[in-house]
Amino acid sequence: MQANASDQRLSPSTRALALGAVGVVFGDIGTSPLYTLQEIFSSTYGLGVSRETVLGVLSLVFWALLLVVTLKYVMFVMRADNKGEGGIMALLALARNSVRSQPRLRWLIALVAIFGAALFYGDGVITPAISVLSAVEGIKVAAPTLTPWVVPISVAILLGLFLLQKFGTARVGGLFAPVMCVWFVVIALLGVRMIARAPEILLALNPYHAIRFFDSHGIAAFLALGGVVLAVTGTEALYADMGHFGKTPIRRAWVFFVFPALLLNYFGQGALLLGEPQASGNPFYLLVPHVLLIPMIVLASAATVIASQAVISGAFSMTREAVQLGYSPRMRVVHTSSRMSGQIFVPWINGMLLVLVIAAVIGFRSSENLGAAYGIAVTGTMVVTTLLMLIVAVRMWHWKLPLVMAFGVVFLTIDLAFFGANLLKVEHGGWFPLALGLMLFTVMTTWRRGRELVLRQLQHGGLALAPFVASIAEHPPLRVPGTAVFMTANLQAVPHALLHSMKHFKTLHARNVLLNVETLEAPFAGESERIELHDLGHTFHTLTLRFGFAEDQNVPAAMAACAKHGLAFDMMDTTFFLSRETIVATRRPGMVLWRDKLFAFLSRNAMPATTFFDIPGNRLVELGTQVEI
C-alpha cells in the first residue's frame, strides 16, 4: 500500500521509475563484474584456473545472486517497508515498534542495528575506492607503461566526485540512467559474445558444480566465498532506495534487466577463462576487444562514479536518519533539490568519506588488495538485516514460527558463511572497514547513552509543572507582552530556561508555551499526530511537535500549523528560550570516564539545536547550564 503511494507520488509510470532505479539503485552491484572473478582467481585463494574450478565458481556466483539478491532482498526484505521507506534505520524502527513492551529486547535490537549501520559506512568508504580503482586499472591492459598512473588518476576522479557533492545529484541525475543502461547492455553483449564460443560454461547453472567445488577444494573453497560475496555487494541499496522508487519498479528492473545482464557478463568471463586461463589477472577487460578498450575504460569509470554516488548518497540519508533517531550528533544537512527531499548533502560526512576513501586508495593501491578488505562490512550488514527481518516477520507479520525458522536457517547460513570467510581476511585488509565500523559504533552508542544521562540529570530534582503553574496564579509576576516558547524534553517539569528566565528577568511573558520535539520511529508523521496541544490555564500551554525520522525538523514551519488548533503564533512577537548544556565528564556511574569525555567532545562540536530546528537567531535567548555525567 505504501509503496504504491510512493510510486504515484514520484511518477505515474512504473517503467520510468524502473529506468530511474537502474541509474541509482544498481550502480554498486552493477559494477561488481569489474573485480569479482579477478579477486576469486587471485593468488590469495590459490584455486588455480581449471574447467572444474571455473564451473564451480560461476555456479557459486549464480546461486549467490539468485538466493541473496533475488530471493532474500528483492522478494523477502523489500516486504518490510516503513511507510514506504527502506534501509537499516527504517528496519530498526519497525523491529523496535514490534517489541514495545520489552525494553531489554528493544535495547538489544538497537545495539545490533547500530552495528549494522556503522558497518554500512565502511561500505561507503570501500565501494568508491575499489570501484574507481578497478575501472582505471583497465589502463594496465590498454597501455602497461601507464600502470604507475592508476592510483593518481583514481585519486583525481574521487577528489572531483566528492568536491561535486555539494551541488547534489539533481543536476546530473538525468545522466545516470542512460549511462547505466548502456553499461548493462554492453557488458551483456560482451558476455554473449564469449558464451557463444564456449557454451559449456552454462553448465555452471547446475548447483552440482558448486557442491563439487567445495568437495574438491575444502577450506580453500570456503575462503573463496570471501571473493564470491563481491558479486552481491550493493544489495542494501535495493532496500535503502525503496522509498524513492517503490518496490515494483526495483523488482522489475532487477529481474528483467540487471540480473540477466550481470549473469551474461559473469558467464562470459568464465567462458574466457575456460579457453585462456592466463586471463585471470583481469578477465573483465580481457573480455573486451582491443579496439574498444579505451571507450570501455571511459564507460566503466563513469559507471563506477555513479555507483560511488549511490553509496555516498546512502551514507548521507542514513546519517540524517541516525541524527533524527538520536544515534548521532546533530549535523548540518543541505538540500540539493527543490523537488526531492531525499537528495541531501551532509558536509561533515562528505569530508570524512573523502579523507578515508583517498587513504584507502593510497594505502591499498589496487582493487585486488581492496578486495580483501571489502567483504566484512557488506556481510556484517547482511547478517544484521536478516536478524531484524526475522523479528519483524514474527512480531509484526505474525508468521508461523516454523516458517520463520526455515527462512532464518537458509539466510543466516548463507550470510554467516560469507561473513566467516571474510573474517579470515582481517589481517590482509579486512581490519580497515572493521575498525572503522567499531569506531562509528562506539560514537553512536556513546552519543545515545550520553543524551540519556544528560536528560536524566536535567530531570532530576526538577520542579513539577502543575504546582508551579498554580503558584504563578496565586502570586502573579510582572508580565511583558509577547509569547515565550521554552524548549524542553520533559513536559511534566518546569524547564530550566523558564526558571533561569524568571530568576534573572523577574518577569513572565503574556503567553508561555512549553515545546517538546519528538521523533517518531516512522519516516513521516501523519497530520493527525503532528501536533498535540494542551491548555494548562493561566496562559500556559504544552505543545508537542512530532516529526518522522526522514523529515526535517523545521519548528517554526510546524508551529504555523498550530493556528488550526487554536494557538496562533506571530514569529515577530515570539521569543524562544533554550538551555545550552555544558557537559562535564566525571566518574559518576553511567559511562566510563573516556566515554564521558568523548560525549563531551561530541556535544561541544554538534550543530546547535537552534540551527537544527531552524529557529531564527534574532528570536532566541540561550541560557547556559552545566551538567555533570
Summary of the structure (lengths in Angstrom):
residues: 629
radius of gyration: 27.3
end to end distance: 45.6
largest distance: 95.0
contacts: 2248
relative contact order: 0.13
helix: 69%
strand: 10%
